[in-house]
Amino acid sequence: MTEEVFNRLVSVYVGMRAELLRFLHARLGNEAAADDVFQELFLKLRFAQLPEHVQNPRSFIYRTAFNLSNAHARSARRRVARDSQWSETTTQKVGGEAIADVAGAEDRLAAKEHLRVVLQAIEALPPKCKEVFINCRIEGRSHREVTERLGISAKTVEKHMTTALKHLALTLADVSRDWG
């Protein structure tokens, strides 16, 4: 690309601003999208491989704007289709109306309380047992990784996990009886 070709195209581009924006707005049906494509057009002119000589700069700019607006429209259609598909698969509907798939206030409060009880139960574990449980269940390490990391035997890891799970199960059973 020669700097001369770029400078010539930019001077024509600047002079065509109003008509290009009208053209892009008519093609895209959206003023903001037209502005975006207009700015993208400048970047295309600046960083694209331009021919050594452009016979008709106005025609070249219009053709480039046309191509960019088509690409923008295709991208917008794909985005709408993708969002629509996502919404369709993740939204529950009753009688054709979308309903919120959010837990009610009571359910959220109960979940917070349940989490508080679980965290208290974990905190109440003996230190080594708690460390093994956190490594296995919260951090997702395998028993083998925990044995290597903590320098304890596989049997000890199993013993601590059994102790922790029994403690949590008993704590949650007691809480469930109190709540329900």
C-alpha positions as CSV (number, residue, x, y, z in Angstrom):
1,M,0.0,0.0,0.0
2,T,1.3,3.4,-0.9
3,E,0.7,6.3,1.4
4,E,-0.4,8.3,-1.6
5,V,-3.3,5.9,-2.3
6,F,-4.4,5.9,1.3
7,N,-4.2,9.7,1.6
8,R,-6.3,10.0,-1.6
9,L,-8.9,7.6,-0.3
10,V,-9.1,9.3,3.1
11,S,-9.7,12.7,1.6
12,V,-12.6,11.3,-0.5
13,Y,-13.8,9.3,2.5
14,V,-14.0,12.4,4.7
15,G,-15.8,14.4,2.0
16,M,-18.3,11.6,1.6
17,R,-19.1,11.3,5.3
18,A,-22.8,12.5,5.2
19,E,-23.7,10.5,2.1
20,L,-21.9,7.4,3.4
21,L,-23.7,7.6,6.7
22,R,-27.1,7.9,4.9
23,F,-26.2,4.9,2.6
24,L,-25.2,2.8,5.6
25,H,-28.2,3.8,7.7
26,A,-30.5,2.9,4.8
27,R,-28.7,-0.5,4.4
28,L,-28.6,-1.3,8.1
29,G,-31.7,0.4,9.4
30,N,-29.8,1.6,12.4
31,E,-28.0,4.8,13.0
32,A,-25.6,3.4,15.6
33,A,-24.7,0.4,13.3
34,A,-24.1,2.9,10.4
35,D,-21.7,4.9,12.6
36,D,-19.9,1.7,13.6
37,V,-19.5,0.5,10.0
38,F,-18.4,4.0,8.9
39,Q,-15.6,3.9,11.5
40,E,-14.8,0.3,10.5
41,L,-14.5,1.5,6.9
42,F,-11.7,3.9,7.9
43,L,-9.8,1.1,9.7
44,K,-10.3,-1.1,6.6
45,L,-8.8,1.7,4.4
46,R,-5.9,2.2,6.8
47,F,-4.9,-1.4,7.5
48,A,-6.1,-3.4,4.4
49,Q,-3.9,-4.2,1.5
50,L,-4.9,-1.5,-0.9
51,P,-4.1,-1.8,-4.6
52,E,-1.3,0.3,-6.0
53,H,-3.7,2.4,-7.9
54,V,-7.4,3.1,-7.4
55,Q,-9.2,4.3,-10.6
56,N,-12.4,5.5,-8.9
57,P,-12.0,6.2,-5.2
58,R,-15.7,6.9,-4.6
59,S,-16.7,3.6,-6.2
60,F,-14.0,1.8,-4.2
61,I,-15.2,3.3,-0.9
62,Y,-18.8,2.5,-1.7
63,R,-18.0,-1.1,-2.6
64,T,-16.0,-1.5,0.6
65,A,-18.8,0.1,2.7
66,F,-21.3,-2.2,1.0
67,N,-19.2,-5.3,1.8
68,L,-18.7,-4.2,5.4
69,S,-22.4,-3.5,5.9
70,N,-23.2,-7.0,4.5
71,A,-20.7,-8.5,7.0
72,H,-22.2,-6.4,9.8
73,A,-25.8,-7.5,8.9
74,R,-24.8,-11.2,8.7
75,S,-23.1,-10.9,12.1
76,A,-26.2,-9.3,13.6
77,R,-28.5,-12.0,12.2
78,R,-26.2,-14.7,13.6
79,R,-26.2,-13.0,17.0
80,V,-30.0,-12.7,17.0
81,A,-30.4,-16.3,16.1
82,R,-27.9,-17.4,18.7
83,D,-29.5,-15.3,21.4
84,S,-32.9,-16.5,20.4
85,Q,-31.9,-20.1,20.5
86,W,-30.2,-19.7,23.9
87,S,-33.3,-17.9,25.2
88,E,-35.5,-20.7,23.9
89,T,-33.5,-23.4,25.5
90,T,-33.0,-21.7,28.9
91,T,-36.4,-20.0,29.4
92,Q,-39.5,-21.7,30.8
93,K,-42.8,-20.7,29.3
94,V,-46.3,-20.9,30.6
95,G,-49.1,-20.2,28.1
96,G,-46.6,-18.7,25.6
97,E,-45.3,-16.2,28.2
98,A,-41.7,-16.4,29.5
99,I,-41.5,-16.9,33.3
100,A,-38.6,-16.1,35.5
101,D,-36.6,-19.2,36.5
102,V,-35.5,-17.7,39.7
103,A,-35.9,-19.2,43.2
104,G,-38.4,-17.4,45.4
105,A,-37.3,-15.4,48.5
106,E,-38.0,-18.2,50.9
107,D,-36.0,-20.7,48.8
108,R,-33.1,-18.3,48.5
109,L,-33.1,-17.7,52.3
110,A,-33.3,-21.5,52.9
111,A,-30.3,-22.1,50.6
112,K,-28.3,-19.4,52.4
113,E,-29.1,-21.0,55.7
114,H,-28.2,-24.4,54.4
115,L,-24.9,-23.1,53.1
116,R,-24.2,-21.4,56.5
117,V,-24.8,-24.8,58.2
118,V,-22.5,-26.6,55.8
119,L,-19.7,-24.1,56.2
120,Q,-20.0,-24.3,60.0
121,A,-19.9,-28.1,59.8
122,I,-16.7,-27.9,57.8
123,E,-15.2,-25.5,60.2
124,A,-16.0,-27.9,63.1
125,L,-13.9,-30.7,61.6
126,P,-10.5,-31.5,63.1
127,P,-7.8,-29.5,61.2
128,K,-6.3,-32.4,59.2
129,C,-9.7,-33.8,58.4
130,K,-10.9,-30.4,57.2
131,E,-7.8,-29.9,55.1
132,V,-8.3,-33.3,53.4
133,F,-12.0,-32.6,52.8
134,I,-11.3,-29.1,51.3
135,N,-8.6,-30.5,49.0
136,C,-10.8,-33.3,47.8
137,R,-14.3,-31.8,47.6
138,I,-13.9,-28.1,47.3
139,E,-10.6,-27.9,45.3
140,G,-11.4,-31.1,43.3
141,R,-8.1,-32.9,43.9
142,S,-8.0,-36.7,43.6
143,H,-7.1,-38.8,46.7
144,R,-3.7,-39.6,45.1
145,E,-3.0,-35.8,44.7
146,V,-4.0,-35.2,48.3
147,T,-1.7,-38.0,49.6
148,E,1.2,-36.4,47.7
149,R,0.4,-32.9,48.6
150,L,-0.1,-33.5,52.3
151,G,2.4,-36.3,52.7
152,I,-0.1,-38.8,54.2
153,S,-1.1,-42.3,53.2
154,A,-4.1,-43.1,51.0
155,K,-5.7,-44.9,54.0
156,T,-5.5,-41.7,56.0
157,V,-7.1,-39.7,53.2
158,E,-9.9,-42.2,53.1
159,K,-10.3,-42.2,56.9
160,H,-10.5,-38.3,57.0
161,M,-13.0,-38.2,54.1
162,T,-15.2,-40.8,55.8
163,T,-15.1,-38.8,59.0
164,A,-15.9,-35.5,57.2
165,L,-18.7,-37.0,55.2
166,K,-20.3,-38.7,58.2
167,H,-20.1,-35.4,60.2
168,L,-21.7,-33.4,57.4
169,A,-24.4,-36.0,56.8
170,L,-25.3,-36.0,60.6
171,T,-25.2,-32.2,60.8
172,L,-27.5,-31.9,57.8
173,A,-29.8,-34.6,59.0
174,D,-30.2,-32.8,62.3
175,V,-30.8,-29.5,60.6
176,S,-33.3,-31.1,58.2
177,R,-35.3,-32.4,61.2
178,D,-35.3,-28.9,62.8
179,W,-36.4,-27.2,59.6
180,G,-38.9,-29.6,58.3
